[in-house]
Amino acid sequence: MELEKKDYLALYRTMVRIREFEETSRRLMLDGKLGGFLHLYSGEEAVAAGVCSELAQTDCICSTHRGHGHIIAKGGDVRKMMAELYGRDGGYSQGKSGSMHIADIAAGIIGANGIVGACIPIAVGVGFALRYKKTDAVAVAFFGDGSTNRGTFHEALNLASTWCLPVVFVCENNGFGMSTPPARATNNRFLSERAAAYNIPGVTVDGNDPVAVKEVAAEAVRRARKGEGPSLLECLTWRHHGHFIGDPALYKDPAEQALWLTPERDPIPRFAKRLLDGKVATDAELDEIKAQAAEEVRAAIAFAEASPDPSPESMFEHVYTS
Ligand SMILES: Cc1ncc(C[n+]2csc(CCOP(=O)(O)OP(=O)(O)O)c2C)c(N)n1
């Protein structure tokens, strides 16, 4: 896929912004400034960047416990995200939800979700609603390899296929569901093979190449928009850290981990080299993008730290009662 310079740089910028947010959040948590759980997206940035580069604001995404990258790529507000991680009133959920329940309906971010596999049928419901309202918007579900062994995945693909709904299912195969590699949890060589059971297209792609991801996403989104139904994309990637901050990831083979962290595999230096070698961008331009991302996250921290704690009186606002 040949792109214009601005599109290449946009992919790079999105990946760098995500990495900066994630690595800064990691440091903040290790310094004791953030509470709760953080499941970092570092290493998987090319998936969110590639897929979301094909989406309009009116398209919707449903995300997971590892959702920061999807939210940033879809246009979420980094300041409100950071304030939410700090548990402050200026956060997306007034500091009451933390990392795993960030939503921004105006930006088409239906929500992160702490329940593994839950976002997949939600995306089917969103796809149904978008079509019922006679829009040409599409719904995207992001989920991990582990989620594809839940019934929700199979029910969702079956219904979306049967009703020919505008949904793109994006499986981020990062090598583990917590500590379990896919080969120990399924007999499929590629998880995309599962699409055949539901008579929809399924494709496996290098999930550390944002252009390759963009290319398969473009076709899946085009199909969905034109009423041709859902697709399943399996993006092969690797999470750089443990399952969550605090998991030492002793189950990873150290040699494999080291390989995925090399500049040839890490999606950001790998893409930077491609842009430099192809004379698409200069070192100075890429450095400038990194500096802007660092400044954006610094400003987000300042916003979060200036934001008050939620007031005790607000404890029962925005919660459900039975
Ligand atoms: C229904 C449910 N079962 C178990 C868990 C505990 N849990 C949290 S994340 C996770 C692994 C998810 O793996 P995967 O879907 O591959 O996503 P990844 O973490 O690799 O991004 C599990 C089992 C949960 N949150 N929800």
The ligand as an SDF file (V2000), in Angstrom:
LIG
                    3D

 26 27  0  0  0  0  0  0  0  0999 V2000
  -14.6130  -13.0600   31.7690 C   0  0  0  0  0  0  0  0  0  0  0  0
  -13.2240  -12.8470   32.3200 C   0  0  0  0  0  0  0  0  0  0  0  0
  -12.4640  -13.9190   32.6090 N   0  0  0  0  0  0  0  0  0  0  0  0
  -11.2150  -13.7360   33.1160 C   0  0  0  0  0  0  0  0  0  0  0  0
  -10.7340  -12.4690   33.3360 C   0  0  0  0  0  0  0  0  0  0  0  0
   -9.3200  -12.2710   33.8780 C   0  0  0  0  0  0  0  0  0  0  0  0
   -8.4650  -11.8230   32.7840 N   0  0  0  0  0  0  0  0  0  0  0  0
   -8.1560  -10.5190   32.6140 C   0  0  0  0  0  0  0  0  0  0  0  0
   -7.2340  -10.2530   31.2380 S   0  0  0  0  0  0  0  0  0  0  0  0
   -7.1740  -11.9050   30.8830 C   0  0  0  0  0  0  0  0  0  0  0  0
   -6.4120  -12.4050   29.6900 C   0  0  0  0  0  0  0  0  0  0  0  0
   -6.9040  -11.8280   28.4260 C   0  0  0  0  0  0  0  0  0  0  0  0
   -6.1040  -12.2660   27.3620 O   0  0  0  0  0  0  0  0  0  0  0  0
   -6.3330  -11.7160   25.9150 P   0  0  0  0  0  0  0  0  0  0  0  0
   -7.7770  -11.7230   25.5690 O   0  0  0  0  0  0  0  0  0  0  0  0
   -5.4170  -12.4710   25.0260 O   0  0  0  0  0  0  0  0  0  0  0  0
   -5.9010  -10.1810   25.9950 O   0  0  0  0  0  0  0  0  0  0  0  0
   -4.4830   -9.5370   26.3470 P   0  0  0  0  0  0  0  0  0  0  0  0
   -4.4470   -9.3630   27.8350 O   0  0  0  0  0  0  0  0  0  0  0  0
   -3.4320  -10.4480   25.8460 O   0  0  0  0  0  0  0  0  0  0  0  0
   -4.4930   -8.2290   25.6390 O   0  0  0  0  0  0  0  0  0  0  0  0
   -7.9010  -12.6310   31.8190 C   0  0  0  0  0  0  0  0  0  0  0  0
   -8.0580  -14.1020   31.7740 C   0  0  0  0  0  0  0  0  0  0  0  0
  -11.5680  -11.3840   33.0280 C   0  0  0  0  0  0  0  0  0  0  0  0
  -11.1650  -10.1150   33.2020 N   0  0  0  0  0  0  0  0  0  0  0  0
  -12.8010  -11.5900   32.4980 N   0  0  0  0  0  0  0  0  0  0  0  0
  1  2  1  0
  2  3  1  0
  2 26  2  0
  3  4  2  0
  4  5  1  0
  5  6  1  0
  5 24  2  0
  6  7  1  0
  7  8  2  0
  7 22  1  0
  8  9  1  0
  9 10  1  0
 10 11  1  0
 10 22  2  0
 11 12  1  0
 12 13  1  0
 13 14  1  0
 14 15  2  0
 14 16  1  0
 14 17  1  0
 17 18  1  0
 18 19  2  0
 18 20  1  0
 18 21  1  0
 22 23  1  0
 24 25  1  0
 24 26  1  0
M  CHG  1   7   1
M  END
$$$$
